[in-house]
Amino acid sequence: RQARAALAFPNAHGVTVRFAMKALPNAAVLQTFDRLGLHIDASSGYEVRRAVAAGVAAEKISLSSQECPDDLDELLALGIKFNACSLRQLTRYGELRPGARGEQLGVRFNPGLGSGGTGKTNVGGPSSSFGIWHEAMPEVQEILSKFDLEPARVHTHIGSGSDPAVWQRVSGLSLDLCEKIPSVSVLNLGGGYKVGRMATEGSTDLAVVGVPVKEAFEAFSARKP
């Protein structure tokens, strides 16, 4: 039910839904979501290996990891998608795949704002260590130029909140980052959507928070044909 709700997320130009497998890496769960059409978000090289062992096609797995795997070259050779989460990771990818084109490479940024009920669930903004701080864009561009790289994606992760206004604001900030890397054609918006665990808590309604996101994409398309 949750997978189908995510697949119905409002969108302007198509949507790919990814399951963060760290939540429940059971092979049967991965296989169920794979059959439903979900792709996989892996947070370590070990998770990539586990998903592949469960039968998930490598091209449907995206790796965003705080620590660069020692076997990154082998993982890339499998055909996974990779989001460089630091300047060091981006440099490492450039060393392994200079001149790379296509869909494999993405760059993860911290857009400067996030959403979440606590500091532990808000993984965007100045209190978070996730992603390359948005003001480091010139350094990112320098690395891309040095290794002749053309990333296909910008990735941001705003946290586990449920405020549509924050979603709209972060989507706009993320789209602004896309404009600064001409090769980017995909914006990967990460988020662990709020699930109410107590009777007094509400859950994120994807159909609601998705509306301002869709509008942000439409506005972006209108000014950037």
Secondary structure, DSSP 4 states (H G I P E B T S, - for coil): -HHHHHHT---SS----EEEGGG---HHHHHHHHHHT-EEEESSHHHHHHHHHTT--GGGEEE--SS--TTHHHHHHHT-EEEE-SHHHHHHHHHHSTT--SSSEEEEEE-S--B-SSTTT--SSTT--SSEEGGGHHHHHHHHHHTT----EEEEE-BS---HHHHHHHHHHHHHHHHTSTT--EEEEE-------STT-----HHHHHHHHHHHHHHHHHH--
